[in-house]
Amino acid sequence: MKISIGDTVKTRYGEAKVVAIDEVQYGEKYGHEVWEANIGAYGSILRTKYVVDMDNGHWVYATAIEEKLSCGSTS
């Protein structure tokens, strides 16, 4: 699964829009910001490499993203 800034995703915190994506080292919270990320299928090891900030005030590791609900616009 590929996610981008502006996409709407579903997590345990509900539905929210992605406002930032950081590629991080395993176990870290901060890294460098990217516009999009291929986080792989649910359960993929790729998901441990990304932290996603959302417009509802929460952040999650990409492992917590259950599904992508809609594509957003970064403009």
Biopython code that builds the backbone (N, CA, C, O; Angstrom):
import numpy as np
from Bio.PDB.StructureBuilder import StructureBuilder

atoms = [
    (1, "MET", "N", (0.843, -1.171, 0.000)),
    (1, "MET", "CA", (0.000, 0.000, 0.000)),
    (1, "MET", "C", (0.895, 1.243, 0.000)),
    (1, "MET", "O", (1.880, 1.320, 0.735)),
    (2, "LYS", "N", (0.541, 2.179, -0.813)),
    (2, "LYS", "CA", (1.280, 3.430, -0.894)),
    (2, "LYS", "C", (0.440, 4.534, -0.271)),
    (2, "LYS", "O", (-0.728, 4.701, -0.620)),
    (3, "ILE", "N", (1.032, 5.288, 0.652)),
    (3, "ILE", "CA", (0.329, 6.414, 1.254)),
    (3, "ILE", "C", (1.074, 7.701, 0.941)),
    (3, "ILE", "O", (2.292, 7.700, 0.760)),
    (4, "SER", "N", (0.334, 8.792, 0.879)),
    (4, "SER", "CA", (0.908, 10.103, 0.593)),
    (4, "SER", "C", (0.305, 11.125, 1.545)),
    (4, "SER", "O", (-0.745, 10.888, 2.143)),
    (5, "ILE", "N", (0.971, 12.248, 1.678)),
    (5, "ILE", "CA", (0.428, 13.352, 2.458)),
    (5, "ILE", "C", (-0.891, 13.771, 1.818)),
    (5, "ILE", "O", (-0.965, 13.954, 0.603)),
    (6, "GLY", "N", (-1.917, 13.921, 2.625)),
    (6, "GLY", "CA", (-3.240, 14.281, 2.136)),
    (6, "GLY", "C", (-4.197, 13.108, 2.038)),
    (6, "GLY", "O", (-5.408, 13.310, 1.939)),
    (7, "ASP", "N", (-3.677, 11.874, 2.063)),
    (7, "ASP", "CA", (-4.545, 10.690, 2.019)),
    (7, "ASP", "C", (-5.322, 10.551, 3.327)),
    (7, "ASP", "O", (-4.857, 10.980, 4.384)),
    (8, "THR", "N", (-6.498, 9.954, 3.246)),
    (8, "THR", "CA", (-7.278, 9.634, 4.432)),
    (8, "THR", "C", (-7.071, 8.159, 4.748)),
    (8, "THR", "O", (-7.227, 7.298, 3.882)),
    (9, "VAL", "N", (-6.715, 7.878, 6.009)),
    (9, "VAL", "CA", (-6.433, 6.508, 6.431)),
    (9, "VAL", "C", (-7.277, 6.162, 7.654)),
    (9, "VAL", "O", (-7.787, 7.045, 8.344)),
    (10, "LYS", "N", (-7.415, 4.865, 7.911)),
    (10, "LYS", "CA", (-8.128, 4.370, 9.084)),
    (10, "LYS", "C", (-7.122, 3.740, 10.037)),
    (10, "LYS", "O", (-6.318, 2.895, 9.643)),
    (11, "THR", "N", (-7.179, 4.166, 11.307)),
    (11, "THR", "CA", (-6.338, 3.593, 12.358)),
    (11, "THR", "C", (-7.216, 3.307, 13.559)),
    (11, "THR", "O", (-8.431, 3.496, 13.495)),
    (12, "ARG", "N", (-6.626, 2.858, 14.649)),
    (12, "ARG", "CA", (-7.416, 2.621, 15.860)),
    (12, "ARG", "C", (-7.964, 3.918, 16.439)),
    (12, "ARG", "O", (-8.861, 3.888, 17.281)),
    (13, "TYR", "N", (-7.437, 5.052, 15.998)),
    (13, "TYR", "CA", (-7.939, 6.355, 16.436)),
    (13, "TYR", "C", (-9.055, 6.875, 15.533)),
    (13, "TYR", "O", (-9.550, 7.985, 15.730)),
    (14, "GLY", "N", (-9.443, 6.087, 14.557)),
    (14, "GLY", "CA", (-10.492, 6.482, 13.630)),
    (14, "GLY", "C", (-9.915, 6.931, 12.300)),
    (14, "GLY", "O", (-8.761, 6.654, 11.973)),
    (15, "GLU", "N", (-10.746, 7.629, 11.543)),
    (15, "GLU", "CA", (-10.318, 8.124, 10.233)),
    (15, "GLU", "C", (-9.630, 9.467, 10.393)),
    (15, "GLU", "O", (-10.066, 10.310, 11.177)),
    (16, "ALA", "N", (-8.544, 9.663, 9.639)),
    (16, "ALA", "CA", (-7.822, 10.931, 9.705)),
    (16, "ALA", "C", (-7.030, 11.135, 8.423)),
    (16, "ALA", "O", (-6.724, 10.192, 7.693)),
    (17, "LYS", "N", (-6.712, 12.394, 8.177)),
    (17, "LYS", "CA", (-5.916, 12.748, 7.005)),
    (17, "LYS", "C", (-4.440, 12.776, 7.395)),
    (17, "LYS", "O", (-4.094, 13.265, 8.470)),
    (18, "VAL", "N", (-3.580, 12.262, 6.538)),
    (18, "VAL", "CA", (-2.137, 12.249, 6.760)),
    (18, "VAL", "C", (-1.596, 13.658, 6.518)),
    (18, "VAL", "O", (-1.805, 14.235, 5.451)),
    (19, "VAL", "N", (-0.892, 14.211, 7.526)),
    (19, "VAL", "CA", (-0.312, 15.544, 7.364)),
    (19, "VAL", "C", (1.209, 15.504, 7.243)),
    (19, "VAL", "O", (1.816, 16.462, 6.764)),
    (20, "ALA", "N", (1.834, 14.397, 7.676)),
    (20, "ALA", "CA", (3.289, 14.254, 7.547)),
    (20, "ALA", "C", (3.659, 12.774, 7.633)),
    (20, "ALA", "O", (3.003, 11.989, 8.318)),
    (21, "ILE", "N", (4.724, 12.416, 6.923)),
    (21, "ILE", "CA", (5.267, 11.056, 6.962)),
    (21, "ILE", "C", (6.765, 11.179, 7.179)),
    (21, "ILE", "O", (7.445, 11.896, 6.444)),
    (22, "ASP", "N", (7.282, 10.484, 8.183)),
    (22, "ASP", "CA", (8.719, 10.471, 8.436)),
    (22, "ASP", "C", (9.260, 9.062, 8.269)),
    (22, "ASP", "O", (8.688, 8.103, 8.787)),
    (23, "GLU", "N", (10.368, 8.939, 7.540)),
    (23, "GLU", "CA", (11.081, 7.663, 7.451)),
    (23, "GLU", "C", (12.053, 7.636, 8.619)),
    (23, "GLU", "O", (12.877, 8.538, 8.766)),
    (24, "VAL", "N", (11.960, 6.604, 9.449)),
    (24, "VAL", "CA", (12.732, 6.541, 10.690)),
    (24, "VAL", "C", (13.503, 5.231, 10.793)),
    (24, "VAL", "O", (13.240, 4.275, 10.064)),
    (25, "GLN", "N", (14.452, 5.211, 11.708)),
    (25, "GLN", "CA", (15.106, 3.954, 12.041)),
    (25, "GLN", "C", (14.194, 3.198, 12.999)),
    (25, "GLN", "O", (13.402, 3.807, 13.719)),
    (26, "TYR", "N", (14.304, 1.895, 13.007)),
    (26, "TYR", "CA", (13.428, 1.053, 13.833)),
    (26, "TYR", "C", (13.413, 1.536, 15.276)),
    (26, "TYR", "O", (14.464, 1.714, 15.892)),
    (27, "GLY", "N", (12.209, 1.746, 15.813)),
    (27, "GLY", "CA", (12.050, 2.144, 17.200)),
    (27, "GLY", "C", (12.148, 3.636, 17.457)),
    (27, "GLY", "O", (11.899, 4.081, 18.578)),
    (28, "GLU", "N", (12.501, 4.413, 16.459)),
    (28, "GLU", "CA", (12.632, 5.860, 16.629)),
    (28, "GLU", "C", (11.328, 6.557, 16.264)),
    (28, "GLU", "O", (10.480, 5.980, 15.582)),
    (29, "LYS", "N", (11.169, 7.799, 16.718)),
    (29, "LYS", "CA", (9.979, 8.597, 16.397)),
    (29, "LYS", "C", (10.287, 9.637, 15.322)),
    (29, "LYS", "O", (9.412, 9.992, 14.532)),
    (30, "TYR", "N", (11.519, 10.123, 15.292)),
    (30, "TYR", "CA", (11.875, 11.198, 14.364)),
    (30, "TYR", "C", (12.850, 10.706, 13.312)),
    (30, "TYR", "O", (13.728, 9.890, 13.590)),
    (31, "GLY", "N", (12.685, 11.211, 12.106)),
    (31, "GLY", "CA", (13.563, 10.860, 10.992)),
    (31, "GLY", "C", (13.535, 11.984, 9.985)),
    (31, "GLY", "O", (13.534, 13.157, 10.358)),
    (32, "HIS", "N", (13.513, 11.638, 8.712)),
    (32, "HIS", "CA", (13.402, 12.683, 7.693)),
    (32, "HIS", "C", (12.054, 12.567, 6.985)),
    (32, "HIS", "O", (11.543, 11.474, 6.742)),
    (33, "GLU", "N", (11.499, 13.737, 6.663)),
    (33, "GLU", "CA", (10.162, 13.785, 6.087)),
    (33, "GLU", "C", (10.174, 13.368, 4.622)),
    (33, "GLU", "O", (11.072, 13.726, 3.860)),
    (34, "VAL", "N", (9.158, 12.606, 4.250)),
    (34, "VAL", "CA", (8.959, 12.185, 2.856)),
    (34, "VAL", "C", (7.540, 12.534, 2.445)),
    (34, "VAL", "O", (6.670, 12.681, 3.303)),
    (35, "TRP", "N", (7.290, 12.670, 1.146)),
    (35, "TRP", "CA", (5.956, 13.006, 0.636)),
    (35, "TRP", "C", (5.053, 11.792, 0.533)),
    (35, "TRP", "O", (3.835, 11.901, 0.671)),
    (36, "GLU", "N", (5.660, 10.619, 0.286)),
    (36, "GLU", "CA", (4.884, 9.391, 0.149)),
    (36, "GLU", "C", (5.725, 8.217, 0.600)),
    (36, "GLU", "O", (6.948, 8.316, 0.698)),
    (37, "ALA", "N", (5.060, 7.100, 0.875)),
    (37, "ALA", "CA", (5.767, 5.917, 1.348)),
    (37, "ALA", "C", (5.042, 4.658, 0.894)),
    (37, "ALA", "O", (3.814, 4.583, 0.937)),
    (38, "ASN", "N", (5.808, 3.681, 0.463)),
    (38, "ASN", "CA", (5.259, 2.362, 0.165)),
    (38, "ASN", "C", (5.395, 1.551, 1.446)),
    (38, "ASN", "O", (6.477, 1.066, 1.774)),
    (39, "ILE", "N", (4.281, 1.410, 2.170)),
    (39, "ILE", "CA", (4.337, 0.737, 3.471)),
    (39, "ILE", "C", (4.045, -0.754, 3.380)),
    (39, "ILE", "O", (4.035, -1.444, 4.399)),
    (40, "GLY", "N", (3.810, -1.256, 2.178)),
    (40, "GLY", "CA", (3.576, -2.681, 1.995)),
    (40, "GLY", "C", (2.212, -3.129, 2.497)),
    (40, "GLY", "O", (1.371, -2.312, 2.873)),
    (41, "ALA", "N", (2.014, -4.417, 2.495)),
    (41, "ALA", "CA", (0.750, -5.016, 2.952)),
    (41, "ALA", "C", (0.687, -4.997, 4.474)),
    (41, "ALA", "O", (1.702, -4.812, 5.144)),
    (42, "TYR", "N", (-0.524, -5.191, 5.016)),
    (42, "TYR", "CA", (-0.694, -5.234, 6.464)),
    (42, "TYR", "C", (0.223, -6.315, 7.042)),
    (42, "TYR", "O", (0.220, -7.454, 6.575)),
    (43, "GLY", "N", (1.002, -5.953, 8.053)),
    (43, "GLY", "CA", (1.937, -6.894, 8.665)),
    (43, "GLY", "C", (3.331, -6.869, 8.051)),
    (43, "GLY", "O", (4.217, -7.593, 8.506)),
    (44, "SER", "N", (3.537, -6.055, 7.032)),
    (44, "SER", "CA", (4.834, -5.973, 6.358)),
    (44, "SER", "C", (5.882, -5.304, 7.244)),
    (44, "SER", "O", (5.570, -4.370, 7.984)),
    (45, "ILE", "N", (7.110, -5.775, 7.170)),
    (45, "ILE", "CA", (8.221, -5.189, 7.918)),
    (45, "ILE", "C", (8.499, -3.756, 7.449)),
    (45, "ILE", "O", (9.074, -2.967, 8.200)),
    (46, "LEU", "N", (8.101, -3.410, 6.224)),
    (46, "LEU", "CA", (8.283, -2.040, 5.720)),
    (46, "LEU", "C", (7.568, -1.017, 6.598)),
    (46, "LEU", "O", (8.003, 0.130, 6.692)),
    (47, "ARG", "N", (6.492, -1.419, 7.231)),
    (47, "ARG", "CA", (5.691, -0.493, 8.030)),
    (47, "ARG", "C", (6.414, 0.001, 9.271)),
    (47, "ARG", "O", (6.030, 1.028, 9.832)),
    (48, "THR", "N", (7.448, -0.700, 9.716)),
    (48, "THR", "CA", (8.192, -0.262, 10.902)),
    (48, "THR", "C", (9.106, 0.920, 10.585)),
    (48, "THR", "O", (9.666, 1.524, 11.500)),
    (49, "LYS", "N", (9.264, 1.254, 9.320)),
    (49, "LYS", "CA", (10.170, 2.332, 8.903)),
    (49, "LYS", "C", (9.522, 3.696, 8.837)),
    (49, "LYS", "O", (10.202, 4.676, 8.532)),
    (50, "TYR", "N", (8.213, 3.800, 9.114)),
    (50, "TYR", "CA", (7.520, 5.072, 8.918)),
    (50, "TYR", "C", (6.670, 5.464, 10.119)),
    (50, "TYR", "O", (6.008, 4.631, 10.738)),
    (51, "VAL", "N", (6.708, 6.764, 10.431)),
    (51, "VAL", "CA", (5.838, 7.380, 11.430)),
    (51, "VAL", "C", (4.931, 8.344, 10.681)),
    (51, "VAL", "O", (5.398, 9.133, 9.860)),
    (52, "VAL", "N", (3.635, 8.282, 10.964)),
    (52, "VAL", "CA", (2.652, 9.088, 10.246)),
    (52, "VAL", "C", (1.952, 10.021, 11.234)),
    (52, "VAL", "O", (1.382, 9.573, 12.228)),
    (53, "ASP", "N", (2.004, 11.334, 10.945)),
    (53, "ASP", "CA", (1.272, 12.336, 11.727)),
    (53, "ASP", "C", (-0.061, 12.590, 11.046)),
    (53, "ASP", "O", (-0.141, 12.667, 9.820)),
    (54, "MET", "N", (-1.114, 12.721, 11.858)),
    (54, "MET", "CA", (-2.459, 12.867, 11.293)),
    (54, "MET", "C", (-3.119, 14.148, 11.795)),
    (54, "MET", "O", (-2.709, 14.716, 12.807)),
    (55, "ASP", "N", (-4.137, 14.590, 11.081)),
    (55, "ASP", "CA", (-4.804, 15.855, 11.411)),
    (55, "ASP", "C", (-5.691, 15.784, 12.648)),
    (55, "ASP", "O", (-6.255, 16.801, 13.052)),
    (56, "ASN", "N", (-5.828, 14.613, 13.255)),
    (56, "ASN", "CA", (-6.627, 14.495, 14.481)),
    (56, "ASN", "C", (-5.763, 14.617, 15.739)),
    (56, "ASN", "O", (-6.239, 14.378, 16.849)),
    (57, "GLY", "N", (-4.494, 14.990, 15.560)),
    (57, "GLY", "CA", (-3.599, 15.190, 16.694)),
    (57, "GLY", "C", (-2.810, 13.961, 17.109)),
    (57, "GLY", "O", (-1.974, 14.046, 18.010)),
    (58, "HIS", "N", (-3.052, 12.830, 16.481)),
    (58, "HIS", "CA", (-2.340, 11.596, 16.811)),
    (58, "HIS", "C", (-1.222, 11.335, 15.804)),
    (58, "HIS", "O", (-1.243, 11.848, 14.685)),
    (59, "TRP", "N", (-0.254, 10.535, 16.218)),
    (59, "TRP", "CA", (0.737, 9.992, 15.297)),
    (59, "TRP", "C", (0.776, 8.490, 15.535)),
    (59, "TRP", "O", (0.501, 8.017, 16.638)),
    (60, "VAL", "N", (1.119, 7.751, 14.498)),
    (60, "VAL", "CA", (1.213, 6.295, 14.602)),
    (60, "VAL", "C", (2.376, 5.800, 13.762)),
    (60, "VAL", "O", (2.783, 6.446, 12.797)),
    (61, "TYR", "N", (2.905, 4.649, 14.142)),
    (61, "TYR", "CA", (3.793, 3.940, 13.223)),
    (61, "TYR", "C", (2.900, 3.396, 12.118)),
    (61, "TYR", "O", (1.725, 3.120, 12.360)),
    (62, "ALA", "N", (3.418, 3.242, 10.944)),
    (62, "ALA", "CA", (2.616, 2.770, 9.814)),
    (62, "ALA", "C", (2.027, 1.385, 10.064)),
    (62, "ALA", "O", (1.090, 0.982, 9.376)),
    (63, "THR", "N", (2.562, 0.656, 11.038)),
    (63, "THR", "CA", (2.004, -0.657, 11.385)),
    (63, "THR", "C", (0.566, -0.536, 11.879)),
    (63, "THR", "O", (-0.186, -1.508, 11.820)),
    (64, "ALA", "N", (0.170, 0.649, 12.368)),
    (64, "ALA", "CA", (-1.175, 0.853, 12.909)),
    (64, "ALA", "C", (-2.187, 1.285, 11.856)),
    (64, "ALA", "O", (-3.370, 1.426, 12.163)),
    (65, "ILE", "N", (-1.744, 1.495, 10.628)),
    (65, "ILE", "CA", (-2.668, 1.886, 9.569)),
    (65, "ILE", "C", (-3.388, 0.642, 9.064)),
    (65, "ILE", "O", (-2.767, -0.293, 8.559)),
    (66, "GLU", "N", (-4.696, 0.652, 9.210)),
    (66, "GLU", "CA", (-5.502, -0.503, 8.821)),
    (66, "GLU", "C", (-5.844, -0.495, 7.332)),
    (66, "GLU", "O", (-5.805, -1.533, 6.672)),
    (67, "GLU", "N", (-6.181, 0.692, 6.809)),
    (67, "GLU", "CA", (-6.481, 0.795, 5.388)),
    (67, "GLU", "C", (-6.414, 2.250, 4.926)),
    (67, "GLU", "O", (-6.517, 3.178, 5.728)),
    (68, "LYS", "N", (-6.244, 2.422, 3.643)),
    (68, "LYS", "CA", (-6.287, 3.744, 3.020)),
    (68, "LYS", "C", (-7.699, 3.936, 2.480)),
    (68, "LYS", "O", (-8.175, 3.141, 1.670)),
    (69, "LEU", "N", (-8.368, 5.002, 2.936)),
    (69, "LEU", "CA", (-9.748, 5.216, 2.564)),
    (69, "LEU", "C", (-9.899, 6.052, 1.306)),
    (69, "LEU", "O", (-10.791, 5.798, 0.497)),
    (70, "SER", "N", (-9.034, 7.051, 1.132)),
    (70, "SER", "CA", (-9.113, 7.881, -0.060)),
    (70, "SER", "C", (-7.795, 8.570, -0.323)),
    (70, "SER", "O", (-6.998, 8.784, 0.590)),
    (71, "CYS", "N", (-7.573, 8.912, -1.566)),
    (71, "CYS", "CA", (-6.392, 9.652, -1.977)),
    (71, "CYS", "C", (-6.650, 11.130, -1.764)),
    (71, "CYS", "O", (-7.736, 11.634, -2.048)),
    (72, "GLY", "N", (-5.640, 11.818, -1.260)),
    (72, "GLY", "CA", (-5.774, 13.241, -1.016)),
    (72, "GLY", "C", (-4.984, 14.042, -2.008)),
    (72, "GLY", "O", (-4.411, 13.511, -2.960)),
    (73, "SER", "N", (-4.964, 15.308, -1.770)),
    (73, "SER", "CA", (-4.226, 16.238, -2.605)),
    (73, "SER", "C", (-3.265, 16.993, -1.728)),
    (73, "SER", "O", (-3.627, 17.417, -0.630)),
    (74, "THR", "N", (-2.037, 17.171, -2.194)),
    (74, "THR", "CA", (-1.036, 17.898, -1.414)),
    (74, "THR", "C", (-1.021, 19.371, -1.770)),
    (74, "THR", "O", (-0.205, 20.117, -1.228)),
    (75, "SER", "N", (-1.890, 19.815, -2.655)),
    (75, "SER", "CA", (-1.898, 21.236, -3.029)),
    (75, "SER", "C", (-2.878, 22.030, -2.199)),
    (75, "SER", "O", (-3.009, 23.239, -2.387)),
]
sb = StructureBuilder()
sb.init_structure("model")
sb.init_model(0)
sb.init_chain("A")
sb.init_seg("    ")
for serial, (resi, resn, name, xyz) in enumerate(atoms, 1):
    if name == "N":
        sb.init_residue(resn, " ", resi, " ")
    sb.init_atom(name, np.array(xyz, "f"), 0.0, 1.0, " ", f" {name:<3s}", serial, name[0])
structure = sb.get_structure()
